[in-house]
Amino acid sequence: MSEIAWGLASDKTAIMLAVALLTMTVLAAGPLHPIDNFVNTYPRPLWDEIRVFLILWLDTVASRFVALPVLGVTALHFAYYHRSWRPVILGVVGVFGMVCLVASMKLLFSRSHPRTYDPSFFSDLGSVSFPSGHGANAILIYGLVLFMIIRYKAARPHVVQRLALCIVGIALLQSAVSVYLHFHWFTDLATGMIAGGLALRLTIRLDRMIPEGRTRFWWPWLGGSFWGGREQQQVHSGGPAAH
């Protein structure tokens, strides 16, 4: 367990993202308030005409009600096709880690809602605006879908590139809609996407550190056993356990 913790803590990309997350948090606490206020008070054209449409449709693109089923179907597909529980475990661990990170930051900083026109932290109103969960969802959940596609070589490189652009488009669309609807401050969304990126990187790192092992052979259609995964593998391959 200590080796896993050290491996996660020593990942250079994760360290850079953690520093970026800390930096954005500090900037959002004060120095970037003028930008937040400018974006929050900028005129909203066609407010009455498109507000309901944005809430019911475009704002849900990065919500967990939409993103989690996409991740679930993807993980179950690869789990069944490759006879491995690893895709399901990756999905659960990644989402759980991201939710814990975002939820703890929301409760810790208690930022005022944009409709109060006060971007201060530690609000007495009990708001949980910072960071944006939708921003984190767009990067972490859809990023995990793309990672599984890459990991199991399910698409050609040019398709992967287009899917990556789609994720960027979803994140930008979600940010624009949330800002327009006064659901989040600008820095909420930027910090949320960094938090999602950090959770995604740690999940990928964890996947690379843990060998296939029991997540591969603990599969009901193979007649495997979680506790006897190695022995079961030897039986199928004619190893010592078969004798």
C-alpha positions as CSV (number, residue, x, y, z in Angstrom):
1,M,0.0,0.0,0.0
2,S,2.9,2.4,0.8
3,E,4.3,1.7,-2.6
4,I,1.0,2.7,-4.3
5,A,0.8,5.8,-2.2
6,W,4.4,6.8,-3.1
7,G,3.8,6.0,-6.7
8,L,0.7,8.3,-6.8
9,A,2.4,11.1,-4.8
10,S,5.6,11.0,-7.0
11,D,3.8,11.2,-10.4
12,K,5.1,14.4,-12.0
13,T,1.9,15.2,-14.0
14,A,-0.2,14.7,-10.9
15,I,2.1,17.0,-8.9
16,M,1.8,19.7,-11.6
17,L,-2.0,19.4,-11.6
18,A,-2.0,19.6,-7.8
19,V,0.1,22.7,-7.9
20,A,-2.3,24.2,-10.5
21,L,-5.3,23.3,-8.4
22,L,-3.7,25.0,-5.3
23,T,-2.8,28.0,-7.4
24,M,-6.3,28.4,-8.9
25,T,-7.8,28.1,-5.4
26,V,-5.6,30.9,-4.1
27,L,-6.3,33.1,-7.2
28,A,-10.1,32.4,-6.9
29,A,-10.0,33.5,-3.3
30,G,-9.2,37.1,-4.2
31,P,-6.9,38.1,-7.1
32,L,-9.3,36.8,-9.8
33,H,-12.5,38.4,-8.3
34,P,-12.5,41.2,-10.9
35,I,-12.6,38.6,-13.7
36,D,-15.3,36.6,-11.9
37,N,-17.4,39.8,-11.4
38,F,-16.9,40.9,-15.0
39,V,-18.0,37.6,-16.4
40,N,-20.9,37.3,-13.9
41,T,-22.3,40.7,-14.7
42,Y,-21.8,40.6,-18.5
43,P,-25.2,41.0,-20.3
44,R,-27.1,37.8,-21.1
45,P,-28.8,38.2,-24.5
46,L,-31.9,36.1,-25.2
47,W,-32.2,35.2,-21.5
48,D,-35.9,34.5,-21.5
49,E,-35.9,32.7,-24.9
50,I,-33.1,30.1,-24.3
51,R,-32.8,29.8,-20.5
52,V,-35.1,26.9,-20.1
53,F,-33.6,25.1,-23.0
54,L,-30.1,25.5,-21.6
55,I,-31.1,24.2,-18.2
56,L,-33.0,21.1,-19.5
57,W,-30.6,20.2,-22.3
58,L,-27.1,21.6,-22.6
59,D,-26.5,22.0,-18.9
60,T,-27.0,18.3,-18.4
61,V,-24.3,17.2,-20.9
62,A,-21.7,17.0,-18.2
63,S,-24.1,16.1,-15.3
64,R,-23.6,12.8,-13.6
65,F,-27.1,11.7,-14.8
66,V,-25.7,11.7,-18.4
67,A,-22.0,11.1,-18.0
68,L,-22.2,8.2,-15.5
69,P,-24.4,6.0,-17.8
70,V,-21.9,6.6,-20.7
71,L,-19.0,5.6,-18.4
72,G,-21.0,2.6,-17.1
73,V,-21.9,1.2,-20.5
74,T,-18.3,1.7,-21.7
75,A,-16.8,0.0,-18.6
76,L,-19.2,-3.0,-18.7
77,H,-18.5,-3.4,-22.4
78,F,-14.8,-3.6,-22.0
79,A,-15.2,-5.7,-18.8
80,Y,-17.2,-8.3,-20.7
81,Y,-15.2,-8.3,-23.9
82,H,-11.8,-8.6,-22.1
83,R,-13.2,-10.8,-19.2
84,S,-11.7,-8.4,-16.6
85,W,-13.2,-6.4,-13.8
86,R,-10.5,-3.7,-14.2
87,P,-12.7,-1.3,-16.3
88,V,-15.4,-1.3,-13.7
89,I,-12.9,-0.8,-10.9
90,L,-11.3,2.1,-12.7
91,G,-14.6,3.7,-13.2
92,V,-15.7,3.4,-9.6
93,V,-12.3,4.4,-8.1
94,G,-12.0,7.4,-10.5
95,V,-15.5,8.8,-9.9
96,F,-15.3,8.2,-6.1
97,G,-12.0,9.9,-5.9
98,M,-13.2,12.9,-7.9
99,V,-16.4,13.2,-5.9
100,C,-14.5,13.1,-2.6
101,L,-12.0,15.8,-3.8
102,V,-14.7,18.2,-5.1
103,A,-17.1,17.7,-2.2
104,S,-14.4,18.3,0.4
105,M,-13.3,21.5,-1.4
106,K,-16.9,22.7,-1.6
107,L,-17.5,22.1,2.1
108,L,-14.2,23.7,3.0
109,F,-14.4,26.9,1.1
110,S,-18.2,27.4,1.0
111,R,-18.1,30.0,-1.7
112,S,-21.1,32.3,-2.3
113,H,-23.4,31.5,-5.3
114,P,-23.0,33.8,-8.4
115,R,-26.5,35.1,-7.9
116,T,-25.3,36.9,-4.7
117,Y,-22.8,38.8,-6.8
118,D,-20.2,38.2,-4.0
119,P,-17.4,35.8,-5.0
120,S,-16.1,35.5,-1.5
121,F,-15.1,32.2,0.2
122,F,-16.4,31.0,3.6
123,S,-19.8,32.4,3.0
124,D,-22.4,32.4,5.8
125,L,-25.1,31.3,3.3
126,G,-23.7,27.8,3.1
127,S,-23.2,27.9,-0.6
128,V,-21.0,25.2,-2.3
129,S,-20.2,26.8,-5.6
130,F,-16.5,26.2,-5.7
131,P,-15.2,24.1,-7.5
132,S,-17.7,23.1,-10.2
133,G,-18.7,19.5,-10.1
134,H,-19.9,19.7,-13.7
135,G,-16.5,20.9,-14.8
136,A,-14.8,18.0,-13.0
137,N,-17.3,15.6,-14.5
138,A,-16.5,16.7,-18.0
139,I,-12.9,15.9,-17.6
140,L,-12.8,12.9,-15.3
141,I,-15.8,10.9,-16.5
142,Y,-15.5,11.5,-20.2
143,G,-11.7,11.3,-19.8
144,L,-12.0,7.8,-18.3
145,V,-14.2,6.7,-21.2
146,L,-11.5,7.9,-23.6
147,F,-8.7,6.3,-21.5
148,M,-10.5,2.9,-21.7
149,I,-10.9,3.2,-25.4
150,I,-7.1,4.0,-25.7
151,R,-6.1,1.3,-23.2
152,Y,-8.0,-1.5,-25.0
153,K,-7.2,-0.2,-28.5
154,A,-10.9,0.1,-29.4
155,A,-10.5,2.9,-31.9
156,R,-7.9,4.2,-34.4
157,P,-5.7,7.2,-33.6
158,H,-7.7,9.7,-35.7
159,V,-10.9,8.6,-33.9
160,V,-9.2,9.0,-30.5
161,Q,-8.2,12.5,-31.5
162,R,-11.7,13.4,-32.5
163,L,-13.1,12.0,-29.2
164,A,-10.5,14.1,-27.3
165,L,-11.7,17.2,-29.1
166,C,-15.3,16.2,-28.2
167,I,-14.3,16.2,-24.5
168,V,-12.7,19.6,-24.8
169,G,-15.9,20.8,-26.6
170,I,-18.1,19.4,-23.8
171,A,-16.0,21.1,-21.1
172,L,-16.1,24.4,-22.9
173,L,-19.8,24.1,-23.6
174,Q,-20.6,23.2,-20.0
175,S,-18.5,26.2,-18.8
176,A,-20.2,28.7,-21.1
177,V,-23.7,27.4,-20.2
178,S,-23.0,27.4,-16.4
179,V,-21.6,31.0,-16.5
180,Y,-24.5,32.2,-18.7
181,L,-27.0,30.7,-16.3
182,H,-25.3,32.2,-13.2
183,F,-24.7,28.6,-11.9
184,H,-21.0,29.1,-11.3
185,W,-18.3,31.7,-11.2
186,F,-15.7,31.5,-14.0
187,T,-13.0,30.3,-11.6
188,D,-15.3,27.6,-10.2
189,L,-15.3,26.0,-13.6
190,A,-11.6,26.4,-14.3
191,T,-10.7,24.9,-10.9
192,G,-13.3,22.1,-11.3
193,M,-11.7,21.0,-14.6
194,I,-8.3,21.0,-13.0
195,A,-9.6,18.9,-10.1
196,G,-11.2,16.5,-12.6
197,G,-7.8,16.3,-14.5
198,L,-6.0,15.5,-11.2
199,A,-8.4,12.7,-10.4
200,L,-8.1,11.4,-13.9
201,R,-4.3,11.4,-13.8
202,L,-4.2,9.6,-10.5
203,T,-6.6,6.9,-11.7
204,I,-4.5,6.3,-14.8
205,R,-1.4,6.2,-12.7
206,L,-3.1,3.7,-10.4
207,D,-4.0,1.5,-13.3
208,R,-0.5,1.4,-14.6
209,M,0.9,0.5,-11.1
210,I,-1.4,-2.5,-10.4
211,P,-0.9,-5.5,-12.7
212,E,-3.8,-7.2,-14.4
213,G,-3.8,-10.2,-11.9
214,R,-7.0,-10.9,-10.2
215,T,-9.1,-8.2,-11.9
216,R,-8.5,-10.3,-15.0
217,F,-9.2,-13.8,-13.8
218,W,-12.0,-13.2,-11.2
219,W,-14.6,-13.5,-13.9
220,P,-17.7,-15.8,-13.6
221,W,-17.7,-17.1,-17.2
222,L,-14.1,-18.3,-16.7
223,G,-15.0,-20.2,-13.5
224,G,-12.4,-18.1,-11.7
225,S,-12.1,-17.2,-8.0
226,F,-11.0,-13.8,-6.5
227,W,-8.9,-15.6,-3.9
228,G,-7.6,-18.2,-6.3
229,G,-7.0,-16.2,-9.4
230,R,-3.4,-17.3,-9.9
231,E,-4.2,-21.0,-9.4
232,Q,-7.2,-20.8,-11.7
233,Q,-4.9,-19.2,-14.4
234,Q,-2.5,-22.1,-14.0
235,V,-5.2,-24.7,-14.3
236,H,-6.4,-23.2,-17.6
237,S,-2.8,-23.0,-18.9
238,G,-1.8,-26.5,-17.8
239,G,0.5,-25.2,-15.1
240,P,1.5,-27.0,-11.9
241,A,-1.9,-26.4,-10.3
242,A,-3.4,-28.6,-13.0
243,H,-1.5,-31.6,-11.8
